[in-house]
Amino acid sequence: MEISAFPFPYLQDDECSHFLGLFQDMDSSSPSDFGFEGFGNDNSKKRPRKEDQEEEAGAVNGSSNKPAFGDILATLLLLDEEAKHQQEQWDFESNREKSLLEANHRDKVRAMDGYYNQLQGHYNTAEETDVTPPKRARRSAVAAAVVSAVASGEEATAAPVQATDIASGSGTSHRRLWVKERTTDWWDRVSSPDFPEEEFRREFRMSKSTFNLICDELDATVTKKNTMLRDAIPAPKRVGVCVWRLATGAPLRHVSERFGLGISTCHKLVIEVCRAIYDVLMPKYLRWPSDSEIRSTKEKFESVHKIPDVVGSIYTTHIPIIAPKVHVAAYFNKRHTERNQKTSYSITVQGVVNADGIFTDVCIGNPGSLTDDQILEKSSLARQRAARGMLRDGWIVGNAGFPLTDWLLVPYARQNLTWTQHGFNENIGGIQKIAIEAFERLKGRWACLQKRTEVKLQDLPYVLGACCVLHNICEMRNEEMAPEIKFDVFDDVTVPENNIRSATASNKRDQISHNLLHRGLAGTRTL
C-alpha cells in the first residue's frame, strides 16, 4: 500500500512530523532509552554471555516495543474519530440553524404578503363605493382594451395583471389617471334636436343648419381618434366651444362650465378650430370674386349709388388687445388713447366688401399705430392685385384716410367744397357705409372683438380670420342678427399728407362727380 498521504486528516502538520520523528527514534534507539537499562541485572561484575544478551534484546524488542506502538496508533485513531464526530456535529448544528432562519424568513414573507393583499382589498372596496357608474364602466372598458392589446403582443397571463393595474390605478409605477368629473348638461341640452331654434341662434349667432354645415366642413380636420385612456371630444362639441367663445366673448372659465371641459382644453380647442377655419374654410368662403361676380357687383353698386365700375368698399377697424411684451410702441393707438383718455393698444383688420357686405379681401395683424394708407401699402391688395393690373378696370371705394390712386376712389378732403364735390362725397359715403355696416355686424356678431382679448399675439390673426370667414358664411346664408347685439363702429380717420397720388385718377373723379350732378344722379341733401 502506498503511503502518499497521512492517514489522519484531522491532525496538524506539526503533530504529524512529531509522530514520524518518534517512530524513527523508536527504530534507531536501544532498549535502554526506554528505561530498560536495569532489566535482568544482578549487580554482578561477571561478563554476560552473548546468548543472554541476544535473548534480553529480543525480549525487550518483542514484548515492550510492540505494545507502545499499538497504544500510540489507538490514541491517534481515537483522536481522529473524535475530530470527525465533532465536525459532523458542527455541520449538523449549522444546517439546522440555516433551516430555521430560512423557515422564519418564509413565514415573514407570507405574513407580509397577506397583510398587503388585505390592505389593497380594503382600498379597492373603498374606491368602488365612491366611483360613479359611468366611471366604473369606463374603467372596465379601459381594462378590456388593455387586455386585448397586451394579449396580441405579449403573454396572455400578463394581460389581466396589467389591465388591473391600469384600471385600478395600481401597478409597478403607482400612477393613477385622475379626471375631474364635470357636468355636460348644458351642451347635451343645446345639441339635442328638440332645442329651440331661437335660443340656439341667440347662443351661437347662427342657425342649427349653418352650425351643422360648419361642423361637416371641419369634421375631417378637427376630429381626433379615441385613446385607451379616454374618448376624443366629438367634432360638433369642438366647433361649439370655438363658436360660442367667439360669439359671446365669455371668459374661458364660463366656457369650461358650459361644455364640461377644462379651461386649458377650451383655450386649446378655440385656437385649433380657428386655425382649421383659417386653413380650410377661408379659401372657399373668403376669396377675390371671379369676373362674373365682379360684373354683378358693379351693377349692384351703380344701380344704388350711381357710381360706375365699383368692385368693393374698403375700411379699417382696430381690435383692442393687451399690451404686448415685445414691440409695445408699435401697437400703441394714439388716437384711441386721446379719445378715450385711457392707454389703448390695438391690432388692425382691413377688409374689402362687396355690395352684399361680404368680405372679398382682408389684411389682418398690422400694429395699431399705423394709419390706413400705411396698412394699405403693406397689404396684398396693393402689392399683388393692384401691381398685377387686376384692379385696372374697377374702383375700390375708401374714406378720407386713404389716398386717391388709379384703382382707389376716395371723397374730396379739401375745404369749401363745390356742389358737385358735395354730391360726389354723398354717393361715396353711401358705398363706404356698406363696409362700415359689415364691420359693425362682424363685431356685433362676434363679441370677442369688442374687448381686449386673452389670445396671444401670434394666434390672434387666426382668430380674427376665423371671425371674418364665419361672418361671410352667415351673410351668404342670410342669417339675421338680433337688434340688441348691434355694435357701433367708430374709428378715427387720419388724412394722409399726399392724398392724391395719380393725376389720371383725379381727372376721372372730377368727371364722375360732374356726371352725377348734371345727369341728376347726385344726392338731394346737398341741393
C-alpha positions as CSV (number, residue, x, y, z in Angstrom):
1,M,0.0,0.0,0.0
2,E,1.3,3.4,-1.0
3,I,1.7,5.9,1.8
4,S,1.5,9.1,-0.1
5,A,-0.8,10.9,2.4
6,F,-1.0,10.9,6.1
7,P,-3.9,8.6,7.2
8,F,-5.1,11.0,9.9
9,P,-6.6,14.1,8.2
10,Y,-7.6,15.9,11.3
11,L,-4.0,16.1,12.8
12,Q,-1.9,19.3,12.2
13,D,1.3,19.2,10.2
14,D,3.5,19.7,13.3
15,E,1.8,16.9,15.1
16,C,2.3,14.6,12.1
17,S,6.0,15.4,11.9
18,H,6.3,14.8,15.7
19,F,4.9,11.3,15.5
20,L,7.0,10.4,12.5
21,G,10.1,11.6,14.3
22,L,9.0,9.5,17.3
23,F,8.8,6.3,15.1
24,Q,12.2,7.0,13.7
25,D,13.6,7.3,17.2
26,M,12.0,4.1,18.2
27,D,13.6,2.3,15.3
28,S,17.1,3.7,16.0
29,S,17.1,3.7,19.8
30,S,18.3,1.0,22.1
31,P,16.1,-0.6,24.8
32,S,17.9,1.4,27.4
33,D,16.4,4.6,26.0
34,F,13.0,3.4,27.1
35,G,14.0,2.7,30.7
36,F,15.0,-0.9,30.4
37,E,18.7,-0.5,31.3
38,G,18.4,-2.2,34.7
39,F,16.3,-5.1,33.5
40,G,17.9,-8.6,34.4
41,N,21.0,-7.0,36.1
42,D,22.1,-8.8,39.3
43,N,24.8,-6.3,40.1
44,S,27.4,-8.9,39.3
45,K,30.6,-7.9,37.6
46,K,30.6,-11.0,35.6
47,R,30.5,-10.5,31.9
48,P,27.2,-11.7,30.5
49,R,27.2,-14.2,27.8
50,K,26.4,-13.4,24.2
51,E,23.4,-15.6,24.1
52,D,21.9,-13.9,27.2
53,Q,22.3,-10.5,25.6
54,E,20.5,-11.6,22.5
55,E,17.7,-13.1,24.5
56,E,17.3,-10.0,26.5
57,A,17.3,-7.7,23.5
58,G,14.7,-9.9,21.8
59,A,12.5,-9.8,24.9
60,V,12.7,-6.1,25.0
61,N,12.1,-5.6,21.3
62,G,9.3,-8.1,21.2
63,S,7.5,-7.5,24.4
64,S,8.0,-3.8,25.0
65,N,8.1,-2.0,21.6
66,K,5.0,-3.6,20.2
67,P,2.7,-2.6,23.0
68,A,3.9,1.0,22.9
69,F,3.4,1.4,19.2
70,G,-0.1,-0.1,19.4
71,D,-1.1,2.4,22.1
72,I,0.0,5.3,20.0
73,L,-1.9,4.1,17.0
74,A,-5.0,3.5,19.1
75,T,-4.7,7.0,20.5
76,L,-4.4,8.6,17.1
77,L,-7.4,6.7,15.8
78,L,-9.4,7.8,18.8
79,L,-8.5,11.4,18.2
80,D,-9.3,11.1,14.6
81,E,-12.8,9.6,15.4
82,E,-13.4,12.4,17.9
83,A,-12.5,15.1,15.4
84,K,-14.8,13.5,12.8
85,H,-17.6,13.3,15.3
86,Q,-17.1,16.9,16.4
87,Q,-17.0,18.2,12.7
88,E,-20.2,16.2,11.9
89,Q,-21.9,17.7,15.0
90,W,-20.9,21.2,13.9
91,D,-22.2,20.7,10.4
92,F,-25.5,19.4,11.8
93,E,-25.8,22.4,14.1
94,S,-25.1,24.9,11.2
95,N,-27.5,23.2,8.9
96,R,-30.3,23.2,11.5
97,E,-29.7,26.9,12.2
98,K,-29.8,27.7,8.5
99,S,-33.0,25.8,8.1
100,L,-34.6,27.6,11.0
101,L,-33.6,31.0,9.5
102,E,-35.0,30.2,6.1
103,A,-38.2,28.9,7.6
104,N,-38.6,32.1,9.6
105,H,-37.9,34.3,6.5
106,R,-40.6,32.4,4.5
107,D,-43.1,32.8,7.3
108,K,-42.4,36.6,7.5
109,V,-42.8,37.0,3.7
110,R,-46.1,35.1,3.7
111,A,-47.3,37.2,6.6
112,M,-46.4,40.5,4.8
113,D,-48.0,39.4,1.5
114,G,-51.2,38.5,3.3
115,Y,-51.2,41.9,5.1
116,Y,-50.6,43.8,1.8
117,N,-53.3,41.9,-0.1
118,Q,-55.7,42.5,2.7
119,L,-54.9,46.3,2.8
120,Q,-55.2,46.5,-1.0
121,G,-58.6,44.8,-0.9
122,H,-59.8,47.4,1.6
123,Y,-58.6,50.2,-0.7
124,N,-60.3,48.7,-3.7
125,T,-63.5,48.3,-1.8
126,A,-63.4,51.9,-0.7
127,E,-62.8,53.1,-4.2
128,E,-65.6,51.0,-5.7
129,T,-68.1,52.6,-3.2
130,D,-67.0,56.1,-4.3
131,V,-66.8,55.6,-8.1
132,T,-69.9,56.5,-10.1
133,P,-71.4,54.1,-12.6
134,P,-70.1,55.9,-15.7
135,K,-66.6,56.0,-14.3
136,R,-66.8,52.3,-13.3
137,A,-67.9,51.4,-16.9
138,R,-65.1,53.5,-18.3
139,R,-62.6,51.6,-16.2
140,S,-64.0,48.3,-17.3
141,A,-63.7,49.4,-20.9
142,V,-60.1,50.5,-20.4
143,A,-59.3,47.2,-18.7
144,A,-60.8,45.3,-21.7
145,A,-58.9,47.4,-24.2
146,V,-55.6,46.8,-22.4
147,V,-56.2,43.0,-22.1
148,S,-56.8,42.8,-25.9
149,A,-53.8,44.9,-26.7
150,V,-51.4,43.0,-24.4
151,A,-52.8,39.6,-25.5
152,S,-51.9,40.4,-29.1
153,G,-48.3,41.1,-28.5
154,E,-47.4,39.5,-25.1
155,E,-48.2,36.5,-22.9
156,A,-51.8,36.0,-22.1
157,T,-51.1,35.6,-18.4
158,A,-49.6,39.0,-18.1
159,A,-52.5,40.8,-19.7
160,P,-55.1,40.7,-16.8
161,V,-52.4,41.9,-14.3
162,Q,-51.6,44.9,-16.5
163,A,-55.2,45.7,-17.2
164,T,-56.0,45.6,-13.4
165,D,-53.0,47.9,-12.7
166,I,-54.1,50.5,-15.2
167,A,-57.8,50.3,-14.4
168,S,-57.5,50.4,-10.7
169,G,-54.7,52.9,-10.6
170,S,-52.1,50.5,-9.0
171,G,-49.1,48.7,-10.5
172,T,-45.4,48.9,-10.6
173,S,-45.4,52.6,-11.5
174,H,-48.1,53.5,-8.9
175,R,-49.6,56.1,-11.2
176,R,-53.3,56.9,-11.5
177,L,-55.3,58.5,-14.2
178,W,-57.3,61.3,-12.5
179,V,-60.1,63.0,-14.4
180,K,-62.3,65.6,-12.8
181,E,-65.9,64.9,-13.3
182,R,-67.7,67.9,-15.0
183,T,-71.3,68.2,-16.0
184,T,-72.2,68.5,-19.7
185,D,-75.9,69.0,-19.2
186,W,-75.9,72.4,-21.0
187,W,-74.2,71.1,-24.1
188,D,-76.3,67.9,-24.1
189,R,-79.5,70.1,-24.0
190,V,-78.3,72.6,-26.6
191,S,-77.1,69.9,-29.1
192,S,-80.3,67.9,-28.9
193,P,-82.7,68.2,-31.9
194,D,-85.5,69.4,-29.6
195,F,-83.6,72.6,-28.5
196,P,-85.5,75.7,-29.7
197,E,-84.1,77.4,-32.8
198,E,-84.3,80.9,-31.4
199,E,-82.3,80.1,-28.3
200,F,-79.7,78.3,-30.4
201,R,-79.4,81.4,-32.6
202,R,-79.0,83.6,-29.5
203,E,-76.2,81.4,-28.1
204,F,-74.2,80.8,-31.3
205,R,-75.3,83.7,-33.6
206,M,-76.3,81.3,-36.3
207,S,-79.0,78.7,-37.0
208,K,-78.6,75.0,-36.4
209,S,-78.3,74.3,-40.2
210,T,-75.4,76.8,-40.5
211,F,-73.7,75.3,-37.5
212,N,-74.1,71.8,-38.9
213,L,-72.7,73.0,-42.2
214,I,-69.6,74.3,-40.5
215,C,-69.2,71.0,-38.5
216,D,-69.4,69.0,-41.7
217,E,-66.8,71.2,-43.4
218,L,-64.4,70.8,-40.5
219,D,-65.1,67.3,-39.5
220,A,-62.1,65.7,-41.2
221,T,-59.7,68.4,-39.8
222,V,-60.7,68.7,-36.2
223,T,-61.8,65.1,-35.4
224,K,-59.3,63.2,-33.2
225,K,-59.0,59.5,-32.5
226,N,-60.0,57.8,-29.3
227,T,-57.3,56.6,-27.0
228,M,-57.0,53.8,-24.4
229,L,-57.4,56.4,-21.6
230,R,-60.4,58.4,-22.8
231,D,-62.7,59.1,-25.7
232,A,-61.9,62.0,-28.0
233,I,-64.1,65.1,-27.9
234,P,-66.6,65.0,-30.8
235,A,-66.2,67.4,-33.7
236,P,-69.5,69.2,-33.1
237,K,-68.5,69.9,-29.5
238,R,-65.1,71.2,-30.6
239,V,-66.7,73.6,-33.1
240,G,-69.4,74.6,-30.5
241,V,-66.7,75.6,-28.0
242,C,-65.0,77.8,-30.5
243,V,-68.1,79.4,-32.0
244,W,-69.7,80.0,-28.5
245,R,-66.5,81.6,-27.3
246,L,-66.2,83.9,-30.3
247,A,-69.9,84.8,-30.2
248,T,-70.2,85.6,-26.5
249,G,-66.7,86.7,-25.7
250,A,-67.2,85.0,-22.3
251,P,-64.2,84.1,-20.2
252,L,-62.7,80.7,-20.5
253,R,-64.0,79.6,-17.1
254,H,-67.5,80.2,-18.3
255,V,-66.8,78.1,-21.4
256,S,-65.4,75.4,-19.2
257,E,-68.6,75.4,-17.1
258,R,-71.0,75.3,-20.1
259,F,-69.2,72.5,-22.0
260,G,-67.9,70.4,-19.1
261,L,-64.2,70.7,-20.2
262,G,-61.0,72.0,-18.6
263,I,-60.1,75.7,-19.0
264,S,-56.8,74.9,-20.8
265,T,-58.7,72.4,-23.0
266,C,-61.2,75.1,-24.1
267,H,-58.5,77.5,-24.9
268,K,-56.7,74.8,-27.0
269,L,-59.9,74.0,-28.8
270,V,-60.6,77.6,-29.7
271,I,-57.2,78.0,-31.3
272,E,-57.3,74.7,-33.1
273,V,-60.7,75.3,-34.6
274,C,-59.8,78.9,-35.6
275,R,-56.7,77.5,-37.4
276,A,-58.9,74.9,-39.1
277,I,-61.4,77.6,-40.3
278,Y,-58.5,79.8,-41.4
279,D,-56.8,77.0,-43.4
280,V,-59.9,75.0,-44.7
281,L,-62.8,77.4,-45.0
282,M,-61.1,80.7,-45.9
283,P,-60.1,79.7,-49.4
284,K,-63.7,78.7,-50.0
285,Y,-65.7,81.4,-48.3
286,L,-63.3,84.4,-48.3
287,R,-61.8,84.9,-51.8
288,W,-61.5,87.5,-54.5
289,P,-64.5,87.4,-56.8
290,S,-64.5,86.0,-60.3
291,D,-65.1,88.0,-63.4
292,S,-68.8,87.2,-63.4
293,E,-69.1,88.1,-59.8
294,I,-67.2,91.4,-60.4
295,R,-69.7,92.4,-63.1
296,S,-72.6,91.6,-60.8
297,T,-71.1,93.7,-58.1
298,K,-70.5,96.7,-60.4
299,E,-74.1,96.6,-61.5
300,K,-75.4,96.5,-57.9
301,F,-73.3,99.4,-56.8
302,E,-74.1,101.5,-59.8
303,S,-77.9,100.8,-59.6
304,V,-78.0,102.1,-56.0
305,H,-75.2,104.7,-55.7
306,K,-74.9,105.8,-59.3
307,I,-71.1,105.4,-59.4
308,P,-69.8,103.1,-62.2
309,D,-67.2,100.3,-62.0
310,V,-67.1,99.9,-58.2
311,V,-65.9,96.4,-57.2
312,G,-65.7,96.9,-53.4
313,S,-65.6,99.2,-50.4
314,I,-62.6,99.2,-48.1
315,Y,-62.5,100.0,-44.4
316,T,-60.0,99.6,-41.5
317,T,-61.0,98.8,-37.9
318,H,-59.0,98.4,-34.7
319,I,-59.3,95.4,-32.3
320,P,-58.2,96.2,-28.7
321,I,-55.5,94.0,-27.2
322,I,-53.5,93.7,-24.0
323,A,-50.1,95.5,-24.2
324,P,-47.7,93.0,-25.8
325,K,-44.3,92.2,-24.3
326,V,-42.4,93.0,-27.4
327,H,-42.6,96.0,-29.7
328,V,-45.2,97.6,-27.4
329,A,-44.8,101.0,-29.0
330,A,-45.8,99.7,-32.4
331,Y,-49.2,98.6,-31.1
332,F,-49.9,101.8,-29.1
333,N,-53.0,103.5,-30.5
334,K,-52.6,107.2,-30.0
335,R,-55.9,108.3,-31.5
336,H,-58.0,105.9,-29.3
337,T,-55.9,106.9,-26.3
338,E,-56.6,110.6,-26.7
339,R,-60.3,110.0,-27.4
340,N,-60.9,107.5,-24.5
341,Q,-58.4,109.0,-22.1
342,K,-57.1,105.5,-21.5
343,T,-54.0,103.9,-22.8
344,S,-55.0,101.7,-25.7
345,Y,-53.2,99.1,-27.8
346,S,-54.7,97.6,-30.9
347,I,-54.3,95.4,-33.9
348,T,-55.9,96.2,-37.2
349,V,-58.3,94.5,-39.6
350,Q,-58.5,96.0,-43.1
351,G,-61.1,94.5,-45.4
352,V,-62.8,94.9,-48.7
353,V,-66.5,94.0,-49.0
354,N,-68.8,93.6,-52.0
355,A,-72.3,95.1,-52.4
356,D,-73.8,92.5,-50.1
357,G,-71.3,93.2,-47.2
358,I,-69.3,90.0,-47.7
359,F,-65.6,90.2,-47.3
360,T,-63.6,89.6,-50.5
361,D,-60.2,90.5,-49.1
362,V,-58.8,91.0,-45.6
363,C,-55.4,92.2,-44.2
364,I,-55.0,91.2,-40.6
365,G,-52.4,91.7,-38.0
366,N,-50.8,95.1,-38.6
367,P,-50.0,97.2,-35.5
368,G,-52.5,99.8,-34.3
369,S,-50.0,102.7,-34.6
370,L,-50.2,102.5,-38.4
371,T,-52.5,104.7,-40.5
372,D,-55.0,103.4,-43.1
373,D,-52.7,104.3,-46.0
374,Q,-49.7,102.6,-44.4
375,I,-51.6,99.4,-43.8
376,L,-52.8,99.5,-47.4
377,E,-49.3,99.7,-48.7
378,K,-48.3,96.6,-46.8
379,S,-51.4,94.6,-47.9
380,S,-51.6,92.1,-50.7
381,L,-54.3,94.1,-52.3
382,A,-51.8,96.8,-53.2
383,R,-48.7,94.7,-53.6
384,Q,-50.2,91.8,-55.6
385,R,-53.6,92.5,-57.1
386,A,-53.1,96.2,-58.0
387,A,-49.5,95.6,-59.1
388,R,-50.6,92.9,-61.4
389,G,-53.3,95.0,-63.0
390,M,-56.2,93.1,-61.6
391,L,-57.9,96.3,-60.5
392,R,-57.3,98.3,-63.7
393,D,-61.0,98.1,-64.8
394,G,-62.6,98.9,-61.4
395,W,-62.7,101.1,-58.4
396,I,-62.4,100.3,-54.7
397,V,-64.0,103.0,-52.6
398,G,-62.4,104.2,-49.4
399,N,-62.8,107.0,-46.9
400,A,-60.6,110.1,-46.5
401,G,-57.9,108.1,-44.7
402,F,-56.9,106.5,-48.0
403,P,-55.1,108.2,-50.9
404,L,-56.5,108.6,-54.4
405,T,-54.9,106.2,-56.8
406,D,-55.6,104.6,-60.2
407,W,-57.8,102.0,-58.5
408,L,-58.8,103.5,-55.2
409,L,-61.5,106.2,-55.2
410,V,-61.9,108.4,-52.2
411,P,-64.0,111.5,-51.3
412,Y,-62.8,115.1,-51.6
413,A,-61.0,116.1,-48.4
414,R,-60.4,119.8,-49.1
415,Q,-62.2,122.8,-47.5
416,N,-65.0,124.8,-49.3
417,L,-66.3,122.0,-51.5
418,T,-68.5,122.8,-54.5
419,W,-72.0,121.4,-55.1
420,T,-70.5,118.8,-57.4
421,Q,-68.0,117.7,-54.9
422,H,-70.6,117.5,-52.1
423,G,-72.8,115.3,-54.3
424,F,-69.9,113.1,-55.1
425,N,-69.0,112.7,-51.4
426,E,-72.5,111.9,-50.5
427,N,-72.6,109.0,-53.0
428,I,-69.2,107.8,-52.0
429,G,-70.4,107.9,-48.3
430,G,-73.2,105.5,-49.2
431,I,-70.8,103.0,-50.7
432,Q,-68.4,103.4,-47.7
433,K,-71.4,102.8,-45.3
434,I,-71.7,99.3,-46.7
435,A,-68.2,98.5,-45.4
436,I,-68.8,100.2,-42.1
437,E,-72.1,98.2,-41.6
438,A,-70.3,95.0,-42.5
439,F,-67.7,95.6,-39.8
440,E,-70.5,96.5,-37.3
441,R,-72.1,93.2,-38.0
442,L,-68.7,91.5,-37.7
443,K,-68.1,92.9,-34.2
444,G,-71.7,92.6,-33.1
445,R,-72.0,89.0,-34.1
446,W,-68.6,88.0,-32.6
447,A,-68.4,89.8,-29.3
448,C,-64.8,88.7,-28.6
449,L,-63.7,91.5,-30.9
450,Q,-65.3,94.2,-28.8
451,K,-62.9,93.9,-25.8
452,R,-59.3,93.1,-25.1
453,T,-58.7,89.5,-25.9
454,E,-56.7,86.9,-24.0
455,V,-55.3,85.3,-27.1
456,K,-51.6,85.5,-27.7
457,L,-50.5,87.9,-30.3
458,Q,-49.2,85.2,-32.6
459,D,-52.5,83.4,-32.5
460,L,-54.7,86.5,-32.9
461,P,-54.6,86.6,-36.7
462,Y,-56.1,83.1,-36.9
463,V,-58.9,84.2,-34.5
464,L,-59.7,87.3,-36.5
465,G,-59.6,85.5,-39.8
466,A,-61.9,82.9,-38.5
467,C,-64.4,85.6,-37.4
468,C,-64.3,87.1,-40.9
469,V,-64.9,83.7,-42.5
470,L,-67.8,82.9,-40.1
471,H,-69.2,86.3,-40.9
472,N,-69.2,85.5,-44.6
473,I,-70.9,82.2,-44.1
474,C,-73.7,83.8,-42.1
475,E,-74.1,86.6,-44.7
476,M,-74.2,84.1,-47.5
477,R,-76.9,82.1,-45.7
478,N,-78.9,85.3,-44.8
479,E,-78.5,84.8,-41.0
480,E,-80.4,87.6,-39.3
481,M,-78.9,89.5,-36.3
482,A,-80.9,90.5,-33.3
483,P,-81.1,94.3,-32.8
484,E,-79.7,94.1,-29.3
485,I,-76.3,92.8,-30.4
486,K,-75.7,95.6,-32.8
487,F,-72.3,97.3,-32.3
488,D,-71.4,100.8,-33.4
489,V,-68.0,101.1,-35.1
490,F,-66.1,104.3,-34.6
491,D,-62.5,104.6,-35.9
492,D,-60.6,107.9,-36.2
493,V,-59.6,108.8,-39.8
494,T,-56.3,110.5,-40.5
495,V,-56.0,112.2,-43.8
496,P,-52.6,111.3,-45.5
497,E,-50.3,114.2,-46.4
498,N,-50.2,113.1,-50.0
499,N,-53.8,112.2,-50.6
500,I,-53.7,112.5,-54.4
501,R,-51.2,110.1,-56.0
502,S,-52.5,109.9,-59.5
503,A,-53.4,112.8,-61.8
504,T,-55.4,110.5,-64.0
505,A,-57.4,109.3,-61.1
506,S,-58.1,112.9,-60.1
507,N,-59.4,113.7,-63.5
508,K,-61.6,110.6,-63.5
509,R,-63.0,111.6,-60.1
510,D,-63.9,115.1,-61.3
511,Q,-65.6,113.6,-64.4
512,I,-67.6,111.2,-62.2
513,S,-68.7,114.0,-59.9
514,H,-69.7,116.2,-62.9
515,N,-71.8,113.4,-64.4
516,L,-73.6,112.8,-61.0
517,L,-74.6,116.4,-60.8
518,H,-75.6,117.2,-64.4
519,R,-77.3,114.0,-65.0
520,G,-79.4,114.2,-61.9
521,L,-77.7,111.3,-60.2
522,A,-76.3,113.2,-57.2
523,G,-77.8,113.1,-53.8
524,T,-80.5,115.5,-52.7
525,R,-79.1,116.6,-49.4
526,T,-76.6,118.9,-51.0
527,L,-79.1,120.7,-53.3
